[in-house]
Amino acid sequence: MSTETTTAPEAHVRELDMLRFATAGSVDDGKSTLIGRLLFDSKSIFQDQLDSVEKVSTERGNDYTDLSLLTDGLRSEREQGITIDVAYRYFATPRRKFIIADTPGHIQYTRNMVTGASTADVALILIDARKGVLEQSRRHAFLASLLGVPHIVVCVNKMDLVDYSEEVFEDIRAEFSDFAAKLRVKDMSFIPVSALVGDNVVERSENLSWFKGSTLLNHLETIHVASDRNLVDVRFPVQYVIRPQQNDARDYRGYAGTVASGILKPGDEVMALPSGLTTKIASIDTADGPVDEAFPPMSVTVRLEDEIDISRGDMLCRPQNAPTPTQNVDALICWMDESTPFVPGKKYAIKHTTRWARAVAKDLTYEIDVNTLHRNREATSLELNQIGRVQLRVTQPLFADAYQDNPLTGAFILVDEATNKTVAAGMIGQLPHEV
């Protein structure tokens, strides 16, 4: 087997489009093995990594190289044979750069899955061909749709264990499609694979000659995601005000941050929130020098023609398309604290984009059963990994959009001020369909 690593030249890779995808599915569906196969067959691992995996595989008594060990890096994960934490891996092909989030399948790690999928362009949901669509499969599909992941790819794995049966694949496709019809899913594809053997992951397989679609890697290389990222106009949360102290740069005042949506260009008119003052962009700087435009997810420093009062937590936007400041937040939250539940009346710190404020929990409207999509309106609290719709009152206005319109300006976290622990992740105005 060839184990050399092939990478595109640095300048070329930097210009490639970026795709973030997260794996999801039931325990033992082969998520980590699939990622290991992608990395191995695309020649994106180093020899010392492979040597380490082969050594551990031998120590465990396997007669094959267990590629899942490339992502299951924690000792406890290897001992139990399951993924516990979110593992991130990076690789590139000549056509695209990838960031992979390998998320846990076990229900007790729902919060980890939410974290890993929250920034994904694509959710890869694995289904064991022998077991079909399980409760966990539906749960992760619901969470992916809840998080606004625009593309779902259902990988029917372990096809080698069902004799590469087309009938088994089609039955799973039909059952999953019926369930997904209840969800907000923009784009969904089905691909049969065998991660362990390598069928249809990177290379086509004669064993799956009846399948006329593309391989998994080819599908990931060609799926269009650019239009998913600009659902609203310009949003530029200010992270830091740059005022160099050197004698030759004392007149420099720039506002650093990450472009959340839209395109910024020198000469564009912008409004600063919360002041409402307007001005024009004088220049846009990066670590590599000035640029003619900035777009998501670029980190840039914006200089303005006029000196107006702007500080961390403020936002630049278009004057004619500004978000409506709000202190009443209607949101879905995933509770992440194992020691204390969410209960109405408690106070938290809230972080939205770059702005910090304090929030009080006004009401818990309902808790959602992520397996059945049932809404429990009798719930009085949220425990670890539970998801519910809540009402918050915030001490300072938030410049927010609905999560479904802009995940960056529609998301927030809640922090327990006593422990400084992040206790919840929230999505503003994102509501599932009635079921």
Disulfide bonds with the S-S distance in Angstrom:
none
